[in-house]
Amino acid sequence: MNRLERVREKLARGELCCGTHCSTTDLDFYEMCGLLGYDYIWIDNEHAGMTQPMIKNAIIATNAGGCCAFVRVPDHQMCNIKPVLEVGPDGLIFPMVNTAEQARQIVSVCTYPPKGTRGFGPLRAVDYNTMDFDEYLRVVNRRTLLLMQCETVEAVNNLDEILEVEGVDAIICGPMDLSASANRIGQFRDPVMIDLFETIIAKCRAHHKPYGLSIGMDRDLIRFWAERGASFLSMGTPQDYFRELSVAMVKDMRAAARG
């Protein structure tokens, strides 16, 4: 069973998939994450400005470590989606999906005709043309999860319609942008934010769709979503982990030096 089918099986059983975010040029981080027990790596090209070769190398290194490679693209444009699809990610993450129409356009760009508008030119995605062509066409739509981010109050209000779009595989909450949209930036314990989180979860459950969270090191918020059955929890970055461990280590060493 390949890595993506393992994730799909976990989703079918209602189990949690854990991931972390990364956009570094150092390929060691991507490969190492699979050895550390992550299910997937969130390769972030919305905020990081990664080049196409960086993205391809990150996907290859992530897969080499046994993890699924999910790439967050910067927007919904074909020119930014198509090149990533061609190098075979296990999932694509789309920011700021606010309406069902946007979700339909995204799915169309990722799907070959007659159902979609994807142009044909797979590279690594078709195993460098060593894969049987008919087999590729048979399985292509199962080889990449399409994850839509819910990051605005508008998206929450439209979530039922978004979830009804064929091809939408899961919903990922972006809590910081969602809180900014609600005029409560960073106030995740505010009752308005709790209500928005609970609404996202309830709507996803009603539609039998996986849901999750993308966050830094907020353990309380991570626990909140885990306790409510999240399928995906994307946590931290290499910088976060370096910072947290460094602060603790320096504190311990200075305390030891003082005797």
Buried (B, 14 or more C-beta within 10 A) or exposed (E): EEBBEBBBEBBEEEEBBBBBBBBBEEBEBBBBBBEEEBBBBBBBBBEBEBEEEBBBBBBBBBBEBBBBBBBBBBEBEBEBBBBBBBBBBBBBBBBBBBBBEBBBBBBBBBBBEEEBBBEEEBBBBBEEEEBEEEEBEEEBBEBBBBBBBBBBBEBBEBBEEBBEBEBBBBBBBBBBBBBBBBEBEEEBEBEEBEEBBEBBBEBBEEBEBBBBBBBBEBEEBBEBBBEBBBBBBBBBBBEBBEEEEEEEEEEEEEEEEEE
